[in-house]
């Protein structure tokens, strides 16, 4: 990978700050589900796990939430079982989550995001994704050829095909 310069960091910082701003100014910021999932580190962990599981067509089990996430990178302590139980109970009590019993093992609870929130959730994720792409395209005020080459290598790796500089230039600098 090419060495990234200070100008590269400036462009990337502009992009990332736009994405972060959109995350906290989304039209859904006052919704119960948004507050539940995004106002604490453990909530954000839950959001990540629930979205990943839902994307695979699965509900979320208690053990899915135990993972290797840490409450604090400094302390390095894993989430306690009690903290996870408390957060799950809060989700069910507030109606953000629904609790079901596993068909194959009645001792296992499966949690899913309440269906009443799925339309808002889908629109929120679309809002964030649109703004992520927009931020990339608008973050070109300090875009350097070096950073564009880093993106080119990334797209070639992901797509498995050569990427034409003209196409990348159009995408990253809006045809300027």
DRENDO-1510 file (C-alpha; in Angstrom, 1 decimal, always signed):
<recs>
REC; n; res; u; v; w
REC; 1; UNK; +0.0; +0.0; +0.0 .
REC; 2; UNK; +1.2; +3.5; -0.8 .
REC; 3; UNK; +2.2; +5.7; +2.1 .
REC; 4; UNK; -0.7; +8.1; +2.9 .
REC; 5; UNK; +0.2; +11.8; +3.1 .
REC; 6; UNK; -1.2; +14.6; +5.3 .
REC; 7; UNK; -3.3; +15.7; +2.3 .
REC; 8; UNK; -4.7; +12.2; +2.1 .
REC; 9; UNK; -5.6; +12.3; +5.8 .
REC; 10; UNK; -7.3; +15.6; +5.3 .
REC; 11; UNK; -9.5; +14.2; +2.5 .
REC; 12; UNK; -10.3; +11.1; +4.5 .
REC; 13; UNK; -11.0; +13.1; +7.6 .
REC; 14; UNK; -13.5; +15.3; +5.6 .
REC; 15; UNK; -15.2; +12.1; +4.3 .
REC; 16; UNK; -15.3; +10.4; +7.7 .
REC; 17; UNK; -16.6; +13.5; +9.6 .
REC; 18; UNK; -19.4; +13.9; +7.1 .
REC; 19; UNK; -20.4; +10.2; +7.7 .
REC; 20; UNK; -20.2; +10.6; +11.5 .
REC; 21; UNK; -22.3; +13.8; +11.3 .
REC; 22; UNK; -25.0; +12.0; +9.3 .
REC; 23; UNK; -25.0; +9.1; +11.7 .
REC; 24; UNK; -26.0; +11.4; +14.6 .
REC; 25; UNK; -28.2; +13.8; +12.7 .
REC; 26; UNK; -30.3; +11.1; +10.9 .
REC; 27; UNK; -34.0; +11.8; +10.8 .
REC; 28; UNK; -34.4; +8.8; +13.2 .
REC; 29; UNK; -32.3; +10.1; +16.0 .
REC; 30; UNK; -35.3; +10.5; +18.4 .
REC; 31; UNK; -36.8; +7.1; +17.7 .
REC; 32; UNK; -36.8; +4.6; +20.5 .
REC; 33; UNK; -34.9; +2.0; +18.5 .
REC; 34; UNK; -32.2; +4.5; +17.5 .
REC; 35; UNK; -31.7; +5.6; +21.1 .
REC; 36; UNK; -31.6; +1.9; +22.3 .
REC; 37; UNK; -29.0; +0.9; +19.7 .
REC; 38; UNK; -26.9; +4.1; +19.4 .
REC; 39; UNK; -26.6; +5.8; +22.8 .
REC; 40; UNK; -24.2; +3.5; +24.4 .
REC; 41; UNK; -21.2; +1.3; +23.5 .
REC; 42; UNK; -23.1; -1.9; +24.4 .
REC; 43; UNK; -26.1; -0.6; +22.3 .
REC; 44; UNK; -23.9; -0.1; +19.3 .
REC; 45; UNK; -22.5; -3.6; +19.8 .
REC; 46; UNK; -26.0; -4.9; +19.9 .
REC; 47; UNK; -26.9; -3.0; +16.7 .
REC; 48; UNK; -23.9; -4.5; +14.9 .
REC; 49; UNK; -24.8; -8.0; +15.9 .
REC; 50; UNK; -28.6; -7.7; +15.3 .
REC; 51; UNK; -27.9; -6.2; +11.8 .
REC; 52; UNK; -25.4; -8.9; +10.9 .
REC; 53; UNK; -27.7; -11.7; +12.1 .
REC; 54; UNK; -30.8; -10.2; +10.4 .
REC; 55; UNK; -28.7; -9.8; +7.2 .
REC; 56; UNK; -28.1; -13.6; +7.3 .
REC; 57; UNK; -31.8; -14.3; +8.0 .
REC; 58; UNK; -31.1; -15.2; +11.6 .
REC; 59; UNK; -32.4; -14.1; +15.0 .
REC; 60; UNK; -30.0; -13.1; +17.7 .
REC; 61; UNK; -29.2; -15.4; +20.6 .
REC; 62; UNK; -27.7; -14.4; +23.9 .
REC; 63; UNK; -24.4; -16.1; +23.0 .
REC; 64; UNK; -24.2; -14.1; +19.8 .
REC; 65; UNK; -23.9; -11.0; +22.0 .
REC; 66; UNK; -21.1; -12.4; +24.2 .
REC; 67; UNK; -18.6; -12.1; +21.3 .
REC; 68; UNK; -15.2; -10.5; +21.7 .
REC; 69; UNK; -16.3; -6.9; +21.9 .
REC; 70; UNK; -15.0; -5.0; +24.9 .
REC; 71; UNK; -16.7; -2.4; +27.1 .
REC; 72; UNK; -13.5; -0.4; +27.1 .
REC; 73; UNK; -10.4; -0.8; +25.0 .
REC; 74; UNK; -8.4; +0.5; +27.9 .
REC; 75; UNK; -9.7; -2.1; +30.5 .
REC; 76; UNK; -10.3; -4.8; +28.0 .
REC; 77; UNK; -13.1; -6.3; +30.0 .
REC; 78; UNK; -15.7; -8.3; +28.0 .
REC; 79; UNK; -19.4; -7.5; +28.5 .
REC; 80; UNK; -20.8; -9.2; +31.5 .
REC; 81; UNK; -23.6; -11.6; +31.2 .
REC; 82; UNK; -25.6; -9.4; +33.5 .
REC; 83; UNK; -25.0; -6.3; +31.3 .
REC; 84; UNK; -26.2; -8.3; +28.2 .
REC; 85; UNK; -29.3; -9.6; +30.0 .
REC; 86; UNK; -30.2; -6.1; +31.3 .
REC; 87; UNK; -29.8; -4.6; +27.8 .
REC; 88; UNK; -31.9; -7.4; +26.2 .
REC; 89; UNK; -34.6; -6.9; +28.9 .
REC; 90; UNK; -34.6; -3.2; +28.2 .
REC; 91; UNK; -35.1; -3.9; +24.5 .
REC; 92; UNK; -38.0; -6.2; +25.1 .
REC; 93; UNK; -39.6; -3.8; +27.7 .
REC; 94; UNK; -39.4; -0.8; +25.4 .
REC; 95; UNK; -40.7; -2.7; +22.4 .
REC; 96; UNK; -37.6; -2.4; +20.4 .
REC; 97; UNK; -37.0; -6.1; +20.5 .
REC; 98; UNK; -39.2; -9.1; +20.3 .
REC; 99; UNK; -38.4; -12.3; +22.2 .
REC; 100; UNK; -39.2; -15.7; +20.8 .
REC; 101; UNK; -38.4; -19.3; +21.8 .
REC; 102; UNK; -36.2; -21.4; +19.6 .
REC; 103; UNK; -38.3; -24.1; +17.9 .
REC; 104; UNK; -35.5; -26.7; +18.4 .
REC; 105; UNK; -34.7; -25.8; +22.0 .
REC; 106; UNK; -37.3; -24.2; +24.2 .
REC; 107; UNK; -34.6; -23.1; +26.7 .
REC; 108; UNK; -33.1; -20.8; +24.1 .
REC; 109; UNK; -34.5; -17.3; +23.5 .
REC; 110; UNK; -34.2; -15.7; +20.1 .
REC; 111; UNK; -34.4; -11.9; +19.8 .
REC; 112; UNK; -35.3; -9.9; +16.7 .
REC; 113; UNK; -35.9; -6.2; +16.0 .
REC; 114; UNK; -39.6; -5.5; +16.4 .
REC; 115; UNK; -41.2; -5.5; +12.9 .
REC; 116; UNK; -42.8; -2.1; +13.7 .
REC; 117; UNK; -39.3; -0.5; +13.4 .
REC; 118; UNK; -38.1; -2.3; +10.2 .
REC; 119; UNK; -39.3; +0.3; +7.7 .
REC; 120; UNK; -37.6; +3.1; +9.7 .
REC; 121; UNK; -34.5; +1.0; +10.2 .
REC; 122; UNK; -34.3; +0.3; +6.4 .
REC; 123; UNK; -34.7; +4.0; +5.6 .
REC; 124; UNK; -32.1; +4.9; +8.2 .
REC; 125; UNK; -29.6; +2.5; +6.8 .
REC; 126; UNK; -30.3; +3.7; +3.2 .
REC; 127; UNK; -29.8; +7.3; +4.5 .
REC; 128; UNK; -26.5; +6.4; +6.0 .
REC; 129; UNK; -25.3; +4.5; +2.9 .
REC; 130; UNK; -26.3; +7.3; +0.5 .
REC; 131; UNK; -24.5; +9.8; +2.6 .
REC; 132; UNK; -21.4; +7.5; +2.8 .
REC; 133; UNK; -21.2; +7.5; -1.0 .
REC; 134; UNK; -21.9; +11.2; -1.2 .
REC; 135; UNK; -19.2; +11.9; +1.4 .
REC; 136; UNK; -16.7; +9.9; -0.7 .
REC; 137; UNK; -17.7; +11.9; -3.8 .
REC; 138; UNK; -17.7; +15.3; -2.0 .
REC; 139; UNK; -14.5; +14.7; -0.1 .
REC; 140; UNK; -12.4; +15.5; -3.1 .
REC; 141; UNK; -11.3; +19.0; -2.1 .
REC; 142; UNK; -7.9; +17.7; -1.1 .
REC; 143; UNK; -8.0; +14.4; -3.1 .
REC; 144; UNK; -4.5; +13.5; -4.2 .
REC; 145; UNK; -3.4; +11.2; -7.0 .
REC; 146; UNK; -1.8; +9.1; -4.3 .
REC; 147; UNK; -5.2; +8.6; -2.5 .
REC; 148; UNK; -6.9; +8.0; -5.8 .
REC; 149; UNK; -4.4; +5.2; -6.5 .
REC; 150; UNK; -5.0; +3.7; -3.1 .
REC; 151; UNK; -8.8; +3.6; -4.0 .
REC; 152; UNK; -8.0; +2.2; -7.4 .
REC; 153; UNK; -6.0; -0.7; -5.8 .
REC; 154; UNK; -8.9; -1.2; -3.3 .
REC; 155; UNK; -11.5; -1.4; -6.1 .
REC; 156; UNK; -9.4; -3.7; -8.2 .
REC; 157; UNK; -8.9; -6.0; -5.2 .
REC; 158; UNK; -12.6; -6.1; -4.3 .
REC; 159; UNK; -13.8; -6.4; -7.9 .
REC; 160; UNK; -11.1; -8.6; -9.2 .
REC; 161; UNK; -10.7; -6.6; -12.4 .
REC; 162; UNK; -8.6; -3.7; -13.6 .
REC; 163; UNK; -10.1; -0.3; -12.8 .
REC; 164; UNK; -9.8; +2.4; -15.4 .
REC; 165; UNK; -8.4; +5.7; -14.1 .
REC; 166; UNK; -11.0; +7.7; -16.0 .
REC; 167; UNK; -13.9; +5.9; -14.3 .
REC; 168; UNK; -12.3; +6.4; -10.9 .
REC; 169; UNK; -11.6; +10.0; -11.7 .
REC; 170; UNK; -15.2; +10.6; -12.5 .
REC; 171; UNK; -16.4; +8.9; -9.4 .
REC; 172; UNK; -14.0; +10.5; -7.0 .
REC; 173; UNK; -13.9; +14.0; -8.4 .
REC; 174; UNK; -17.4; +14.3; -9.8 .
REC; 175; UNK; -16.1; +14.7; -13.4 .
REC; 176; UNK; -14.2; +17.9; -12.5 .
</recs>
